[in-house]
Amino acid sequence: MTAENMPSTQAKNTYDVIVVGGGPGGNSTAMFLHKKGYRVLLLDKAKYPRDKICGDAISGKSVGMLKELGIEHEMEKLDTAKVYGLVFSSPEGKMLEIPFPVKDGEGHTKARGYVCRRIVFDNFLFSHTKKMVDAKEEFQVTDLIWDNDTVVGVKGFDMNTKKEYEYKAKFVIGADGATSLVANKVGAEKVPDEHLCMATRVYYEGISGMTPNIEIHFIDSVMPGYFWIFPLENGKANVGLGMVSTDRQKKGVNLVAETERVIVEHPLFKERFKNAKKLTDVKGWTLPFGSFKRKLHGKGWFLVGDAASLVDPFSGEGVGNAMTSGKYVSEIIDEAFKTNNFMQEHLSQYDTRLWKEIGPELHTSYMLQKMGRHKWLLNMVIGKASRSKEVRDTISGMLVNEEARKSFISPMFYVKLLLA
């Protein structure tokens, strides 16, 4: 039953859906459900605006979700940097610049995404969400409410007053990140270390040689991960590195120390950072990769975003898939209410449809991550592309086309590359 035809005697603390977590996945879920007419409560322990350790990339997929929500045009008002392409460097230090192949009406390269600090982007989303649904900041969810084996609500407390509350709903959505309380309470399978990435982030300004391109540098010390420099507004940059958890453990790498060492000592970067100003400390966080297929639904509950383990295992980008999962879960919930079908057979369609949409891309990215373990291969691909416009154009097309991207894991691509 939707908010439009719900009895007026409905209890004050009862909703159609409760969303735990106010990141991109939680906010998009709440907004999509509101647009379908449902009574939604969103809960988050933070006070907005709040920071979130991240690479800050807002991909074309994310922009597409903003468009569906009707708020894409407002991104222009935020402090962002538009992204027009990618710069890669190989382990041996070869540089490669790849512009996005999307052109505007005058034939100029068109931006395909943004880099926007999550303290800005998440607050932008939350500011829209709280106009549409009941949204409570500084609320700590501590447990789920069960009716036999079905989740029917949440327990928690106001972090200012310490007053405890209970809220009931037909569905509870876990949008509470990599360390999701909801996922833990419903007994969701733990994401194995080989499908987790440990990453760092630090903000700088005044790095020399900056362009409106995302920079991805494959350096020996963190392979198959990479070091990045992402441009931000007003000469600032998001700088960090990411590494698969099991590889970090095997190599014994301290990521915070390694980030600082690369900036100061690496021959590609030490001069660029020589006169740059460090704006924050180096901070770390965990990324759960979509190469691990977690169960995303159960009786009365769903998982979205990082709680669902949907981060791209090659690029490390998670915002687009988080928002996409919010769209798909809202559709399943809408169908359940409209048909009065709350059986697991129907709810499982969330997993099925979402994986049909993003699964092939995640599989390709996982294969690319595995291939990125081979230094000689990265040296060959980047080296060949730096010398051949044909190879650069091929890679450029792969960046924006999923079908073309699959060529990266085709043996024929590398045969052609050898002959290029």
C-alpha positions in Angstrom: 0.0 0.0 0.0 1.5 3.4 -1.0 1.5 6.6 0.8 -1.3 7.8 -1.4 -3.8 5.2 -0.3 -2.6 4.4 3.2 -5.1 4.7 6.0 -5.0 7.9 8.0 -4.8 5.9 11.2 -1.3 4.7 10.3 1.1 5.0 13.3 3.4 8.1 13.3 6.5 5.9 13.4 5.4 3.5 10.6 6.6 3.9 7.0 6.5 2.0 3.8 10.3 1.9 3.6 13.1 2.8 6.0 16.5 3.6 4.4 19.5 3.3 6.7 22.3 5.5 5.3 22.5 8.8 3.4 25.1 8.3 0.8 24.4 8.1 -3.0 22.7 4.7 -2.7 20.5 5.7 0.2 19.5 9.1 -1.1 18.7 7.8 -4.6 16.6 4.9 -3.2 14.6 7.4 -1.1 14.1 9.8 -3.9 13.1 7.1 -6.4 10.6 5.7 -3.9 9.2 9.2 -3.2 8.6 9.7 -6.9 6.6 6.5 -6.9 4.4 7.8 -4.0 5.8 6.0 -1.0 6.2 7.1 2.6 10.0 6.8 3.3 12.2 7.4 6.4 15.9 8.0 5.8 18.2 7.7 8.8 21.9 8.6 9.0 24.3 9.0 12.0 26.1 11.9 10.5 25.3 15.6 10.5 25.3 17.0 7.0 27.4 18.2 5.3 29.7 15.4 6.2 32.9 14.1 4.6 33.2 10.6 3.0 36.6 9.2 2.1 36.4 8.6 -1.6 38.1 9.2 -5.0 35.3 11.7 -5.6 34.7 10.7 -9.2 31.1 11.1 -10.4 30.9 9.0 -13.6 28.7 9.3 -16.6 26.5 6.5 -15.1 26.0 8.7 -12.0 25.1 11.7 -14.1 22.5 9.5 -15.9 20.9 8.6 -12.5 20.8 12.3 -11.6 19.1 13.0 -14.9 16.4 10.4 -14.1 15.9 12.0 -10.7 15.5 15.4 -12.4 18.4 17.1 -10.6 21.3 16.8 -13.1 21.2 20.4 -14.1 21.9 21.5 -10.6 25.4 19.9 -10.6 26.5 23.0 -12.5 25.9 25.0 -9.3 28.3 22.9 -7.2 32.0 23.1 -6.7 33.1 20.5 -9.2 35.7 19.8 -12.0 34.4 18.5 -15.3 36.4 15.5 -16.6 37.3 15.3 -20.3 39.5 12.3 -20.4 42.1 10.0 -18.7 45.8 10.0 -18.3 47.6 6.7 -17.7 51.2 5.9 -16.9 52.8 2.5 -17.1 55.0 0.9 -14.5 58.0 1.9 -16.6 56.8 5.5 -16.7 55.3 5.9 -20.2 52.5 8.4 -20.3 49.3 8.1 -22.2 46.5 10.7 -22.6 43.1 9.5 -23.8 40.3 12.0 -24.4 36.7 10.8 -24.1 35.3 10.2 -27.6 32.1 12.1 -26.9 31.9 15.4 -28.9 29.6 18.4 -28.5 27.9 20.2 -31.4 31.1 22.0 -32.4 33.3 18.9 -32.4 35.0 19.6 -29.1 35.5 16.8 -26.5 32.5 16.7 -24.2 32.8 16.2 -20.4 31.6 12.8 -19.4 31.6 13.2 -15.6 32.7 15.3 -12.7 35.1 15.2 -9.8 33.1 16.5 -6.8 34.1 16.2 -3.1 31.7 13.8 -1.4 31.1 16.4 1.4 29.6 18.5 -1.4 28.0 15.8 -3.5 26.3 13.8 -0.7 25.0 17.0 0.9 23.6 18.0 -2.5 21.7 14.7 -2.7 20.6 14.8 1.0 19.3 18.3 0.6 17.0 17.1 -2.1 16.0 13.9 -0.3 15.0 15.7 2.9 12.6 17.9 0.9 10.8 14.7 -0.3 10.9 12.2 2.6 11.3 12.2 6.4 15.1 12.4 7.0 16.8 12.2 10.4 20.4 13.2 10.8 22.5 12.2 13.8 20.4 9.1 14.4 22.3 5.9 15.2 20.6 2.7 14.2 21.5 0.0 16.7 19.4 -3.0 15.7 16.7 -4.4 13.5 13.2 -5.3 14.6 12.1 -8.8 13.7 8.7 -10.6 13.3 9.9 -14.2 13.4 12.3 -14.3 10.4 11.2 -11.1 8.8 12.7 -7.6 9.3 9.9 -5.1 10.1 11.8 -2.1 11.4 14.8 -0.6 13.2 15.8 0.5 16.6 18.1 3.4 17.4 18.6 6.6 19.3 19.0 10.4 18.7 22.7 11.1 19.1 22.0 14.5 20.7 19.3 13.6 23.2 20.1 9.9 23.6 16.4 9.2 23.4 15.6 5.8 21.9 13.1 5.2 19.1 11.6 2.4 17.1 10.4 2.7 13.5 8.4 0.1 11.6 8.2 -0.5 7.8 7.4 -3.1 5.2 11.0 -2.9 4.0 14.4 -1.8 5.5 17.1 -0.9 3.1 20.7 -1.2 4.1 22.5 1.7 2.5 25.0 2.0 5.3 28.3 1.4 3.5 31.1 -1.1 3.6 30.7 -1.9 7.3 26.9 -2.1 7.0 25.1 -2.8 10.3 22.0 -3.9 8.3 24.1 -6.5 6.3 25.6 -7.7 9.5 22.3 -8.0 11.4 20.6 -10.0 8.6 23.6 -12.3 8.4 24.8 -11.3 4.9 27.9 -13.2 3.8 31.1 -11.4 4.6 33.0 -10.0 1.6 36.3 -11.9 1.4 39.6 -10.0 1.5 40.4 -10.7 -2.1 37.3 -8.7 -3.1 38.1 -5.7 -0.8 40.3 -2.7 -1.7 42.1 -0.6 0.8 42.5 3.0 -0.3 43.7 6.3 0.9 42.8 9.9 0.1 44.4 13.3 0.7 43.6 16.7 -0.7 46.2 19.0 -2.3 46.2 22.3 -4.1 48.8 23.7 -6.5 50.1 20.4 -8.0 51.9 21.3 -11.2 50.9 19.9 -14.6 47.2 19.5 -13.8 44.7 19.0 -16.7 41.0 18.4 -16.8 41.7 14.7 -16.9 41.6 11.9 -14.3 45.1 10.5 -13.8 45.7 6.8 -13.1 49.3 5.7 -12.5 50.3 2.1 -12.3 53.3 2.0 -10.0 55.2 -1.1 -8.9 54.7 -0.7 -5.2 50.9 -1.0 -5.3 50.2 -3.1 -8.4 47.6 -4.3 -9.3 46.3 -1.2 -7.7 47.2 2.4 -8.7 48.0 5.9 -7.6 45.6 8.6 -8.7 45.4 12.3 -9.1 41.9 13.6 -9.8 41.3 17.3 -10.5 39.0 19.3 -8.3 37.7 22.9 -8.4 40.0 25.9 -8.0 43.3 24.1 -8.5 42.7 21.5 -5.8 43.1 17.7 -6.3 42.1 14.4 -4.8 45.2 12.2 -4.4 45.4 8.6 -3.3 46.1 5.1 -4.0 44.2 1.8 -3.8 45.3 -1.8 -3.4 43.5 -5.1 -3.1 43.5 -6.1 0.5 45.1 -9.5 0.1 47.9 -7.9 -2.0 48.5 -5.3 0.6 48.7 -7.9 3.3 51.2 -10.0 1.3 53.4 -7.1 0.5 53.1 -5.6 4.0 52.4 -2.1 2.6 51.4 0.7 4.9 49.1 2.6 2.6 49.3 5.9 4.4 53.1 5.9 4.5 53.2 4.6 0.8 51.0 7.5 -0.3 53.3 10.0 1.3 56.4 8.3 -0.1 55.1 8.2 -3.6 54.3 11.9 -3.5 57.8 12.9 -2.2 60.0 10.3 -3.9 58.5 8.9 -7.1 60.2 10.4 -10.2 56.9 11.1 -11.9 55.5 13.1 -9.0 58.1 14.6 -6.7 58.6 17.7 -8.9 54.9 18.1 -9.5 54.2 18.1 -5.7 57.3 20.2 -4.8 55.4 23.4 -4.3 51.9 21.9 -3.7 50.1 22.5 -0.4 48.7 19.6 1.5 45.2 20.4 2.7 44.3 17.4 4.8 45.8 14.3 6.4 46.0 11.1 4.5 42.9 9.0 5.4 42.0 5.5 4.6 38.8 3.5 3.8 37.6 0.2 2.4 35.9 -0.6 -0.9 33.9 -3.8 -1.3 34.2 -4.9 -4.9 31.4 -6.1 -7.1 33.5 -9.1 -8.1 31.9 -10.7 -5.1 28.3 -11.5 -5.7 26.5 -10.9 -2.3 22.9 -11.8 -1.7 21.1 -8.4 -1.8 17.6 -9.3 -0.4 15.8 -11.2 2.2 12.5 -11.1 4.1 11.8 -7.5 4.7 15.3 -6.2 3.7 17.5 -5.2 0.8 21.1 -3.9 0.4 22.2 -1.1 -2.0 25.5 0.6 -2.7 28.7 -0.3 -0.8 26.5 -2.4 1.6 25.7 -4.5 -1.4 29.4 -4.7 -2.5 29.0 -3.1 -5.9 32.2 -1.1 -6.4 33.9 -1.5 -9.8 36.9 -3.8 -9.2 39.1 -2.0 -11.7 38.3 1.7 -11.5 37.2 1.7 -7.9 34.2 3.8 -8.7 31.1 3.0 -6.7 28.7 6.0 -6.9 27.2 5.1 -10.2 26.4 1.5 -9.2 25.1 2.7 -5.8 22.6 5.0 -7.5 21.7 2.4 -10.0 20.9 -0.1 -7.2 18.7 2.5 -5.6 16.7 2.8 -8.9 16.3 -1.0 -9.2 15.3 -1.7 -5.6 12.7 1.1 -5.8 11.1 -0.6 -8.9 11.0 -4.0 -7.1 9.4 -2.5 -4.0 6.9 -0.6 -6.2 5.9 -3.8 -7.9 5.6 -5.6 -4.6 3.2 -3.0 -3.2 1.1 -2.7 -6.4 0.6 -6.5 -6.8 0.6 -7.2 -3.1 3.3 -9.8 -3.8 6.0 -9.9 -1.0 7.1 -13.4 -1.7 10.9 -14.1 -1.9 10.4 -15.2 -5.5 9.5 -11.7 -6.5 11.9 -9.9 -4.2 14.8 -11.9 -5.6 14.2 -10.1 -8.9 16.1 -7.2 -7.5 19.3 -9.3 -7.5 18.5 -10.7 -10.9 17.7 -7.4 -12.6 20.5 -5.5 -11.0 23.2 -8.1 -11.9 21.8 -8.3 -15.4 22.4 -4.5 -15.7 25.8 -4.2 -14.0 27.1 -7.7 -13.9 28.8 -7.9 -17.3 30.6 -4.6 -16.6 31.8 -5.8 -13.2 33.0 -9.1 -14.7 35.0 -7.2 -17.4 36.5 -4.9 -14.7 37.5 -7.9 -12.6 39.3 -9.5 -15.6 41.0 -6.2 -16.2 42.1 -6.1 -12.5 43.6 -9.5 -12.9 45.4 -8.5 -16.1 46.7 -5.4 -14.3 48.8 -7.8 -12.2 51.1 -8.2 -15.2 53.6 -5.4 -15.4 54.8 -6.4 -18.9 51.2 -6.2 -20.2 50.6 -2.8 -18.8 53.9 -1.6 -20.2 53.0 -3.0 -23.7 49.5 -1.6 -23.8 50.3 1.9 -22.7 53.6 1.9 -24.7 51.8 0.9 -27.9 49.0 3.3 -27.4 51.4 6.2 -26.7 52.9 5.6 -30.2 49.7 4.7 -32.2 46.7 6.9 -32.7 44.7 3.9 -33.9 45.3 2.1 -30.6 44.5 5.3 -28.7 41.2 5.7 -30.5 40.3 2.1 -29.8 41.0 2.5 -26.1 39.1 5.8 -26.1 36.0 4.0 -27.5 36.4 1.3 -24.8 36.2 3.9 -22.1 32.6 4.8 -22.8 31.2 1.7 -24.4 30.7 -1.5 -22.4 30.6 -3.8 -25.5 33.8 -2.3 -26.8 35.3 -2.5 -23.3 35.0 -6.3 -23.5 37.7 -6.2 -26.2 40.2 -5.5 -23.4 39.9 -9.1 -22.2 39.8 -10.6 -25.7 43.1 -12.3 -26.9 42.5 -10.9 -30.4 42.9 -7.3 -29.0 46.4 -8.2 -27.9 47.3 -9.9 -31.1 46.3 -6.8 -33.0 48.2 -4.7 -30.4 51.4 -6.7 -31.1 51.0 -6.0 -34.8 50.2 -2.3 -34.4 
